[in-house]
């Protein structure tokens, strides 16, 4: 294929595509550009590996720091492990792309996206999502696309498509909508407690723009002389499948109809049925085609059994409107909550149970120095002062495997919970703490990410963080059989695993704060999405009511083990004075008081100590050092040193001046020691501040009213 260029005029912006310029040996590649933001996306297909019974799709998104004209830090001076945002972007590409590949495809597929250039206006992530669809089409991989994505922002009362970074930050909505010709396939959003109707309107607004991009891709593929590949599923012998159905269907139905069975008991009962079928296969003659097929494909029995269970579970929901645990479609499992589960050395804890899902969230309060810097991200951001980490150990699902660093799923779930809680956190000037919440999944049977949102709200309130409102969340599911659609509230593990949708909705009683929708089918109509959002509201409010029964507002007192923070503002020109040469001054204050001191470039000084009196002492010293002195100011001070020509007096913490011997009294003084000794408390007035900043003091000319006011101020 030769070089080809196309420009798409899209909502006031041009999206420029270049095909055939770069990566000629990739299966398909496209350079997609808007403004100066440029992303290279490639799609490559390799032959299937033997024994693979799933789609081995790998999606990698990487940011090159040269894209922003920067050189990486560290000893190596090259990019290392992808930062968190790059991992989240990889997931953002993967989630709407994966459901559009045929269920039978087993070839190795890899999507690689590089941000090669980036400006300060256009985010690269939605360009990468759309680019992945174009690259896949060019690579002639079987694909039920095209697919495209846009970002929707809300500035004032107006929705805008693909807002700039600034517009997103200053608006009340950051929504990514991805769709196919069949409907919406993925939603990812953070919102400032927006009503459900606004979210639904935003999704509809975004999908209209997605359809324009889909049409542009169809035109593009035709212009370059290609076709969209939609291969039919290969025909397979169904003898083995039919044998398993005949042996297992009635028995599986009986198990699924026993609504009082716990998850573990039901799974064991299904395993017994599967073992019985395996025995029946082994009892067939060795030359029987069914036994031969099962021997040649050792995974066939397990996969077929799972598919039969899936079909019967879905049939039960569609035909009888009842689920495997006996719940109605809109019912929430039993909810229970606790706070203060751990000793107060852990600053706040919340334990959230919903059915067999259990999440323990802990809240830790830190100082500004604990904020997470993000130096490897292309987009300059302020340090993160709220961190949410999610852990999913193997014992939570009764399994054993080595513990590893958090994977993409854990990072994604933590980011979703973080986004859900950000809108209710107090501003930095009201609550200068850095906050870290860790959600430990102790038992999992569906919707642990929303469980972590609920548990984290509890832990924040237990720690005394003045959140504006608690946040709850619920995960919605879907069963679609032909034209029949059933929306499920609070899905459990089997409904997530065998269903068609996982739609997580979090928010307060005032509105939505976060959304994340993933599909296993090729798209949903907007009316079904609206139904799920409104049905989720009832679930969220029910769960919130249970949470408020345990703790209905943040505690007024923090744990005695949490640091006490005091914050003051100083003139930025005086930062160097407080730090001192080589940090000598600030180290001295820390050693004297035991307090930790953090200073920001704008002059904000945050002082922390476990003992509040120590923090107040450090604050007093810094205030004294940085206070602007005026001639004539009167203070109470203490004599610190005597020299032949006068006495040194500390009249503010860390601030000294000298009283010349001639200014000690209104008569001639023979020796300084005749008037004052070290340790004496004296009332002094600032007489002069010389050109070198030295303060000269006097005891003369102080009237009784000034002296009384100075004593009152010193006693505060």
Secondary structure by P-SEA (a helix, b strand, c coil): ccbbbbbbbcccbbbbbbccccccccccccccccccbbbbbbbbbbcccccccccbbbbbbbbbcccccccccccccccccccaaaaaaaaaaaaacccccccccccbbbbbbbbccccccccaaaaaaaaaaaaaaaaccccccccbbbbbbbccccccccccaaaaaacccbbbbbbccccccbbbbccccccaaaaaaaaaaaaaaaaaaaaaaaaaaaaacccccccccccccaaaaaaaaaacaaaaaaaaacccccaaaaaaaaaaaaaaaaaaaaacccccaaaaaaaaccaaaaaaaaaaaaaaaaaaaaaccccccccccccccccccccccccccccbbbbbbcccbbbbbbbbbbcccccccccccccccccccbbbbbbbccccccbbbbbccccaaaaaaaaaaaaacccccccccccccbbbbbbbbcccccaaaaaaaaaaaaaaaaacccccbbbbbbbbbbcccccbbbbbccccccccccccbbbbbbbccccccbbbbbbccccccaaaaaaaaaaaaaaaaaaaaaaaaaccccccccccccbbbbbbbcccccccccccccaaaaaaaaaaccbbbbbccccbbbbbcccaaaaaaaaaaaaaacccccccbbbbbbbcccccccccccccccbbbbbccccccccccccccccccccbbbbbcccccccccbbbbbcccccaaaaaaaaaaaac
